[in-house]
Amino acid sequence: MAAKTRVVTRAGRRRREAIAGLLFVAPATVGFLAFYLLPTVRAFQISLTDWSLLRAPNVVGLANYRRMIGDPAFWHSAWVTLTYVLYNIPLQTALGLLLAVLSDRLARSVALRAVIIAPYLMSNVVAGLVWMLLLDPILGLTNAWLAHVGLPRQGFLSSPDEAMASVAAISIWRNTGLTALLFYAGLQAIPKHLYEAARLEGADEWSMFRRITLPLLRPVLAFVLVTSLVGSFQVFDVIAVTTEGGPAQSTRAILWYIYENAFKFHKMGYASAISVTLFSVLILVTLLQMRLLRADHSDLD
């Protein structure tokens, strides 16, 4: 009888814990449904229509997707976005990892980490405005310094050849601190006795980094790469503040092209089709990254 009572008590406790857990996740679930899932479904529905926002939508099936495949401007924006990703991801990841390792090995100061993360606390719009002033070809401090040391002034954001690299540099400057902090947190989870044992075996710093640090940072690396890649494909606010897709469409990234079609050309159906395509591509790329990097497995287990 006592055993049966204990079983009933445990079952009741588990039920109460389950109810409490559901109550805790309910606000996040409602927010996800209202602000993510339903808009995604609605975007897919709109992508099957020809809608200018000024009249009732006209169902056209997959016409917007067929148009997208033959649209040179879409492929140009996709190439511009890919260029930005190739600028951004390798440099941001490498610099973040370097800062994290140096902070872990040389100075574990809270003040230093605060300085490193400070640019990330600034919004993309503010960062874009600050750097637009700094990189101004006439009044900017950057060109003043270049002229002071005898180098020619650069167009930066006003040059088709330099604009995308400059936009990527602004993003790298702002986001590297967060990447470094994530890597630093991952480094703290690596047992220190592994490094001590490697030193006793005569391993140098590079060997320990390659054989201990990198393998054990794989889950953090996967998280950083996935979030950075998704964020890079969605670059918009820095471009909106600094270049507005120019000069000569050299920074016309895919999200800016979606914005133009939706709110400048009033082609909401076509803009939604591109959005759905981008969403699908990001899902596939994320799953591929998670699979290749084995993000669900850690060598610490």
C-alpha positions, -999 to 999 in steps of 0.1 A, spaced: 0 0 0 28 24 9 46 16 -24 14 23 -44 11 56 -25 46 66 -34 40 57 -71 9 79 -71 28 107 -54 56 106 -80 31 106 -108 13 136 -94 46 154 -89 56 147 -125 23 159 -137 26 192 -117 61 197 -131 49 191 -166 21 217 -161 46 242 -146 70 236 -175 42 242 -201 32 274 -183 68 287 -184 72 280 -222 37 292 -231 46 329 -236 76 319 -258 53 295 -277 26 321 -283 53 346 -294 68 321 -318 34 313 -333 23 349 -336 55 365 -348 73 337 -367 52 307 -377 20 326 -388 39 353 -407 59 326 -425 28 308 -436 12 341 -446 43 350 -466 40 317 -485 4 325 -493 12 360 -505 41 345 -527 14 328 -548 -3 360 -556 2 392 -575 -5 419 -549 5 456 -550 -9 465 -515 -33 488 -532 -58 463 -546 -70 428 -538 -44 401 -544 -47 380 -576 -37 343 -573 -10 335 -599 4 302 -585 41 297 -590 45 326 -615 65 346 -590 90 317 -585 94 312 -622 100 350 -626 126 349 -598 146 321 -616 148 343 -647 155 376 -629 191 388 -634 186 414 -605 177 386 -581 208 366 -590 229 397 -587 216 403 -552 222 367 -544 258 371 -555 262 403 -536 249 386 -505 272 356 -510 302 380 -514 292 397 -481 290 363 -464 325 353 -477 339 386 -464 322 383 -430 321 348 -417 358 337 -420 372 370 -407 347 374 -379 351 337 -368 389 339 -369 392 372 -351 367 361 -325 385 329 -318 419 347 -317 405 373 -291 390 345 -270 422 325 -269 443 356 -261 418 366 -234 419 331 -219 457 327 -220 470 362 -213 444 383 -195 411 371 -179 401 407 -170 364 414 -168 371 450 -180 389 436 -211 359 414 -220 337 444 -215 357 464 -240 356 436 -265 318 432 -263 311 469 -263 306 474 -301 280 446 -300 260 466 -275 256 493 -302 227 488 -327 235 482 -363 219 515 -372 241 535 -348 272 515 -359 264 523 -395 259 560 -389 292 562 -369 312 545 -396 295 564 -424 309 596 -408 343 580 -402 346 567 -437 333 599 -454 356 606 -484 360 643 -476 353 648 -439 359 614 -425 387 608 -399 398 576 -417 407 595 -449 423 623 -429 446 597 -413 454 582 -447 462 616 -461 484 623 -430 506 593 -436 508 600 -474 483 575 -487 456 584 -512 420 589 -500 396 560 -505 360 560 -515 350 532 -490 312 534 -490 310 555 -521 332 533 -543 316 503 -561 348 483 -556 351 490 -519 315 495 -507 307 458 -499 341 452 -482 334 484 -461 299 472 -451 314 438 -442 341 455 -421 315 474 -401 296 442 -394 329 424 -384 338 453 -361 304 451 -344 299 414 -341 334 400 -334 331 408 -297 301 386 -293 318 358 -312 348 362 -290 327 360 -259 310 328 -271 343 312 -278 357 324 -244 327 307 -226 335 275 -246 371 276 -236 362 278 -199 344 244 -202 376 227 -215 393 208 -186 427 225 -178 443 192 -170 442 183 -207 466 212 -214 488 203 -185 491 167 -197 499 179 -232 526 202 -219 542 173 -200 542 154 -233 561 183 -249 533 197 -270 536 233 -281 509 259 -281 499 253 -318 496 215 -312 474 220 -282 452 245 -300 448 221 -330 444 189 -311 426 200 -279 410 235 -283 395 232 -317 380 197 -313 365 205 -279 351 238 -292 332 222 -320 296 227 -305 304 264 -299 319 267 -334 288 252 -349 266 276 -330 287 306 -340 288 296 -377 251 289 -379 240 321 -363 266 342 -381 257 327 -415 220 333 -409 226 368 -397 249 375 -427 223 364 -452 199 388 -435 221 419 -437 199 450 -441 201 478 -416 238 486 -422 232 488 -459 200 508 -454 219 534 -433 252 536 -453 247 528 -490 210 520 -497 221 493 -521 246 514 -540 268 526 -554 259 510 -588 240 483 -569 273 469 -555 257 464 -520 222 455 -532 219 424 -510 190 401 -512 172 415 -482 175 450 -496 161 437 -530 132 422 -511 125 455 -494 127 474 -528 102 450 -544 78 451 -515 78 488 -505 92 507 -535 79 487 -565 48 474 -546 54 438 -557 45 421 -525 39 387 -541 73 387 -558 90 400 -526 73 372 -506 85 346 -531 121 357 -527 116 357 -489 103 321 -489 132 310 -511 157 327 -488 141 310 -458 142 276 -474 179 280 -484 188 290 -449 170 260 -434 189 237 -458 223 254 -452 217 253 -414 209 216 -414 239 209 -436 262 228 -412 248 210 -382 254 177 -399 289 184 -410 300 199 -377 283 173 -356 269 201 -334 250 176 -312 282 158 -302 310 170 -280 343 153 -274 339 162 -237 312 136 -233 
